[in-house]
Amino acid sequence: MSDNTLKQWAMANAVLVSWFEHFELSESQYHIPHCCEEGELIKEWFVKVGTADILLTLISTSAAVMLQVRTSVFELSECDSKEGLYEQLLELNATELSCCAFGLEDGEVVVVSDRSMTNVNLQQVIQMIQTVSDTAHSYKNILQAKN
């Protein structure tokens, strides 16, 4: 890893530690041990924000240090009309959502947001995590009722 990458990693990690401190949470209590893959630095935490179980992933690749925030909305098995759901998710991504998107992963509808951690401050991380939590909460019943 280059010195610049390690510096960016340290700065990004410090912002996330600040997020935990801001909410009086122990960063180490929520950390998920993870091994590095192919020279990439990866760190993950699993936290509850509002009603959402949020996975925070900090990853450093050769391109950038990125933060991904993800939560499950509901399982696809709870849905009767998958084709209608897929269409609705794409329409919501294009017309209503900002700073996050719906996706599908491991049989679940998820909300995901990711961004480079270059020059990101605590308030931007708070907003990013809250947006994902609020989006999952706001759309869960709407999506399930229509599908």
C-alpha positions as CSV (number, residue, x, y, z in Angstrom):
1,M,0.0,0.0,0.0
2,S,1.2,3.5,-0.8
3,D,1.8,6.1,1.9
4,N,-1.1,8.1,0.4
5,T,-3.5,5.2,0.6
6,L,-2.5,4.5,4.2
7,K,-3.1,8.1,5.1
8,Q,-6.5,8.1,3.4
9,W,-7.4,4.9,5.2
10,A,-6.4,6.4,8.6
11,M,-8.4,9.5,8.0
12,A,-11.5,7.6,6.8
13,N,-11.3,5.2,9.8
14,A,-11.0,8.2,12.2
15,V,-14.2,9.7,10.7
16,L,-16.0,6.4,11.4
17,V,-14.6,6.2,14.9
18,S,-15.9,9.8,15.4
19,W,-19.4,8.6,14.3
20,F,-19.4,5.9,17.0
21,E,-18.2,8.4,19.6
22,H,-20.8,11.0,18.5
23,F,-23.5,8.4,19.3
24,E,-21.7,7.2,22.5
25,L,-21.2,3.7,21.0
26,S,-18.1,1.6,21.3
27,E,-16.6,1.1,17.9
28,S,-14.9,-2.1,18.9
29,Q,-18.2,-3.6,20.1
30,Y,-19.7,-3.3,16.7
31,H,-16.7,-4.2,14.6
32,I,-16.9,-7.4,12.6
33,P,-13.5,-9.1,12.3
34,H,-12.6,-9.5,8.6
35,C,-9.5,-10.5,6.9
36,C,-7.9,-8.6,4.1
37,E,-8.3,-9.8,0.5
38,E,-5.7,-9.4,-2.2
39,G,-4.0,-6.5,-0.4
40,E,-7.2,-4.5,0.2
41,L,-8.0,-3.1,3.6
42,I,-11.5,-3.9,4.7
43,K,-13.2,-3.0,8.0
44,E,-16.9,-3.7,8.8
45,W,-19.3,-2.8,11.6
46,F,-22.9,-3.9,12.2
47,V,-25.1,-1.4,14.0
48,K,-28.7,-0.6,14.7
49,V,-29.9,2.8,13.5
50,G,-33.5,3.5,14.2
51,T,-35.3,0.3,13.1
52,A,-32.6,-0.6,10.6
53,D,-29.7,-3.0,11.0
54,I,-27.0,-1.2,9.1
55,L,-23.8,-2.8,7.7
56,L,-20.9,-0.2,7.4
57,T,-18.1,-1.3,5.2
58,L,-14.9,0.7,4.8
59,I,-12.7,-0.6,2.0
60,S,-9.5,0.7,0.5
61,T,-8.6,-0.3,-3.0
62,S,-6.0,1.0,-5.4
63,A,-8.6,3.5,-6.6
64,A,-10.0,5.0,-3.4
65,V,-11.0,4.5,0.2
66,M,-14.8,4.0,0.1
67,L,-17.6,3.7,2.6
68,Q,-20.6,1.6,1.8
69,V,-23.7,1.7,4.0
70,R,-26.3,-1.1,3.5
71,T,-29.4,-2.4,5.1
72,S,-32.0,-5.0,4.2
73,V,-35.6,-3.8,3.6
74,F,-37.3,-7.2,3.3
75,E,-36.8,-10.7,1.9
76,L,-37.9,-11.3,-1.7
77,S,-39.8,-14.4,-0.6
78,E,-42.3,-12.0,1.1
79,C,-43.1,-10.6,-2.4
80,D,-45.9,-12.0,-4.7
81,S,-45.0,-10.0,-7.8
82,K,-41.3,-9.9,-8.3
83,E,-41.5,-8.4,-11.8
84,G,-43.7,-5.5,-10.5
85,L,-41.3,-5.0,-7.6
86,Y,-38.3,-4.8,-9.9
87,E,-40.0,-2.2,-12.0
88,Q,-41.0,-0.2,-9.0
89,L,-37.5,-0.3,-7.5
90,L,-36.0,1.0,-10.7
91,E,-38.5,3.8,-11.0
92,L,-37.9,4.8,-7.4
93,N,-34.1,4.8,-8.0
94,A,-34.6,7.1,-10.9
95,T,-37.3,9.5,-9.6
96,E,-37.4,9.6,-5.8
97,L,-34.1,8.5,-4.2
98,S,-31.1,10.6,-3.7
99,C,-27.7,9.5,-2.3
100,C,-28.8,5.9,-2.1
101,A,-30.4,3.2,-4.2
102,F,-32.4,0.0,-3.9
103,G,-30.8,-3.2,-4.9
104,L,-31.1,-7.0,-4.6
105,E,-28.6,-9.1,-2.7
106,D,-28.9,-12.7,-1.4
107,G,-32.6,-12.8,-1.8
108,E,-33.3,-9.5,-0.1
109,V,-34.2,-6.0,-1.2
110,V,-31.5,-3.7,0.2
111,V,-30.8,0.0,0.3
112,V,-27.2,0.9,-0.4
113,S,-25.2,4.1,-0.4
114,D,-21.5,4.4,-1.1
115,R,-19.0,7.2,-1.6
116,S,-15.4,8.0,-1.6
117,M,-14.1,9.0,1.9
118,T,-11.8,11.7,0.4
119,N,-12.5,14.9,2.4
120,V,-15.6,13.5,4.1
121,N,-16.5,14.8,7.5
122,L,-18.6,13.4,10.4
123,Q,-21.8,15.3,9.4
124,Q,-21.6,13.8,5.9
125,V,-21.3,10.3,7.3
126,I,-24.2,10.9,9.7
127,Q,-26.3,12.0,6.8
128,M,-25.3,9.1,4.7
129,I,-26.2,6.5,7.4
130,Q,-29.4,8.3,8.3
131,T,-30.5,8.4,4.7
132,V,-30.1,4.7,4.3
133,S,-32.0,4.0,7.6
134,D,-34.8,6.4,6.7
135,T,-35.2,5.1,3.2
136,A,-35.5,1.5,4.4
137,H,-38.0,2.5,7.0
138,S,-40.1,4.8,4.7
139,Y,-40.4,2.4,1.8
140,K,-40.7,-1.0,3.4
141,N,-44.5,-1.1,3.9
142,I,-45.1,0.7,0.6
143,L,-43.1,-1.8,-1.4
144,Q,-44.6,-4.8,0.4
145,A,-48.2,-3.6,0.1
146,K,-47.9,-3.1,-3.7
147,N,-46.2,-6.4,-4.4
